[in-house]
């Protein structure tokens, strides 16, 4: 009877002795997203000719071998002479110029105008 009591006591206490407490674990997975970069090549071209009309800060129309070509002048467009100095006077009809721009058709953006005279 003693053996049964000891065996029974051991059987009841054994699960408590070997019981493990569990702690909840949370795992976070962080994924880094690489930003995509795009590069766009811009080609600058020019049209040479004579000024037919000029509105400072707005438009310039140049008569070239292709006929009259109209350009919209943005705020960044600058007018310089052959040495690269900024021209302070307004362009006059008949002046020879080179208009450097990017884009084609209606999307031409003037970078600068060089006065050749």
C-alpha positions, -999 to +999 in steps of 0.1 A: +000+000+000+029+023+007+043+017-027+010+025-043+007+058-024+042+068-033+037+059-070+004+078-070+020+109-053+048+108-079+024+104-107+004+135-096+034+157-090+054+148-120+035+169-145+038+199-123+076+194-120+081+192-157+056+218-167+070+248-186+055+282-188+053+295-223+057+331-232+040+344-263+064+354-291+057+378-318+079+381-349+080+412-371+092+409-406+104+441-421+108+443-458+128+471-474+114+484-507+141+497-530+130+530-546+129+529-584+149+555-602+144+565-637+168+585-658+157+605-688+181+617-714+173+652-727+187+664-760+193+701-765+189+713-801+189+748-815+172+768-843+191+797-859+174+825-877+161+861-873+137+874-847+103+882-862+084+889-829+095+890-793+075+894-761+098+894-731+091+865-707+064+851-731+073+841-766+098+845-794+092+838-831+123+830-852+123+828-890+146+800-899+151+778-930+122+758-918+099+788-917+087+807-887+091+788-854+074+799-822+089+793-788+075+798-753+100+815-730+098+801-695+111+818-663+144+800-666+152+810-702+180+835-704+192+857-733+229+860-737+254+873-763+281+853-780+305+858-750+278+844-726+270+877-709+233+884-702+216+908-727+196+934-709+179+951-738+149+936-756+154+916-788+145+935-820+130+921-852+157+912-876+184+903-850+201+870-857+197+845-828+201+808-819+174+794-797+185+764-777+157+742-766+146+707-755+116+688-766+097+689-799+065+705-813+043+721-786+066+708-758+096+729-767+112+744-736+137+772-743+169+769-723+187+800-736+189+823-766+222+835-780+222+868-799+246+866-828+248+902-838 
